[in-house]
Amino acid sequence: MGILSSLFGLKDTDFKTLMEQGAVVVDVRSPQEFASGHITGSTNIPLDQIGAKADMLLKKGKPVITCCRSGARSGMAVGILKSAGVDAHNGGAWDSLKQKI
């Protein structure tokens, strides 16, 4: 699991603590996928739009937890957000993240 963790950024992140710190959950799946099920209170910003929304997320001044179906797209989103200065964390699959927060 170490290789997968390093590839997808799924290290031992304490997502509950991040949520207590006011983290924003951003689901990077398509609107159709989001509509089929998501974490209550999460925001849907598809991966292809995440770069354009990075400044808005940075201005919130809160940690961002990304999620998607498997963790691959959310991992890519974390890279984009971190390069824009956002404190971003890969939450992996949305249904797994839901259990962790």
C-alpha positions as CSV (number, residue, x, y, z in Angstrom):
1,M,0.0,0.0,0.0
2,G,3.0,2.3,0.4
3,I,3.5,2.8,-3.3
4,L,-0.2,3.5,-3.8
5,S,-0.3,5.9,-0.9
6,S,2.6,7.9,-2.2
7,L,1.1,8.0,-5.7
8,F,-2.3,9.1,-4.6
9,G,-1.3,11.1,-1.5
10,L,-3.3,8.9,0.8
11,K,-0.9,9.1,3.8
12,D,-2.2,9.0,7.4
13,T,-4.0,12.3,7.1
14,D,-6.3,13.1,10.0
15,F,-9.4,14.1,8.0
16,K,-11.5,14.6,11.2
17,T,-9.0,17.2,12.5
18,L,-9.0,19.0,9.1
19,M,-12.8,19.2,9.2
20,E,-12.6,20.6,12.7
21,Q,-10.3,23.2,11.3
22,G,-13.0,24.2,8.8
23,A,-11.7,22.2,5.8
24,V,-13.7,22.5,2.6
25,V,-14.5,19.2,0.8
26,V,-14.3,19.5,-2.9
27,D,-15.6,16.7,-5.1
28,V,-13.8,16.8,-8.5
29,R,-16.1,14.3,-10.3
30,S,-18.4,15.3,-13.1
31,P,-21.8,17.0,-12.1
32,Q,-23.5,13.7,-13.2
33,E,-21.3,11.6,-10.9
34,F,-21.8,14.1,-8.0
35,A,-25.6,14.0,-8.5
36,S,-25.5,10.2,-8.1
37,G,-24.1,10.6,-4.5
38,H,-21.7,12.8,-2.6
39,I,-20.7,14.0,0.9
40,T,-23.2,16.3,2.4
41,G,-21.9,19.9,2.3
42,S,-19.2,19.2,-0.3
43,T,-18.7,21.4,-3.3
44,N,-18.6,20.0,-6.8
45,I,-15.7,21.4,-8.9
46,P,-14.9,19.1,-11.8
47,L,-11.2,18.4,-12.3
48,D,-11.1,20.3,-15.6
49,Q,-12.2,23.4,-13.7
50,I,-10.1,23.1,-10.6
51,G,-7.3,25.3,-11.8
52,A,-9.7,28.2,-12.6
53,K,-11.2,27.9,-9.1
54,A,-7.9,27.6,-7.2
55,D,-7.8,31.4,-6.3
56,M,-11.3,31.2,-4.9
57,L,-10.3,28.3,-2.7
58,L,-7.1,30.0,-1.7
59,K,-9.0,33.1,-0.6
60,K,-11.1,31.0,1.8
61,G,-8.0,30.4,3.8
62,K,-9.1,26.9,4.9
63,P,-7.7,23.5,4.2
64,V,-9.2,21.7,1.1
65,I,-9.9,18.0,1.0
66,T,-10.5,16.7,-2.5
67,C,-12.3,13.5,-3.4
68,C,-13.5,11.6,-6.4
69,R,-14.5,8.1,-7.3
70,S,-11.2,6.3,-6.7
71,G,-8.6,8.9,-5.6
72,A,-6.9,9.4,-8.9
73,R,-8.6,12.6,-10.0
74,S,-8.6,14.0,-6.5
75,G,-4.8,13.4,-6.4
76,M,-4.3,15.4,-9.6
77,A,-6.5,18.1,-8.2
78,V,-4.3,18.3,-5.0
79,G,-1.2,18.8,-7.2
80,I,-3.0,21.7,-9.1
81,L,-4.2,23.3,-5.9
82,K,-0.9,23.0,-4.0
83,S,0.9,24.6,-6.9
84,A,-1.5,27.5,-6.5
85,G,-0.7,27.7,-2.8
86,V,-3.8,26.0,-1.4
87,D,-3.4,23.7,1.6
88,A,-4.9,20.7,-0.2
89,H,-5.2,17.0,0.9
90,N,-6.3,14.0,-1.2
91,G,-9.3,12.4,0.5
92,G,-9.5,9.6,-2.1
93,A,-12.8,8.0,-2.9
94,W,-15.7,10.1,-1.7
95,D,-17.5,7.1,-0.1
96,S,-14.4,6.1,1.9
97,L,-13.8,9.8,2.9
98,K,-17.3,10.0,4.2
99,Q,-16.5,7.3,6.7
100,K,-13.3,9.1,7.9
101,I,-14.9,12.5,8.5
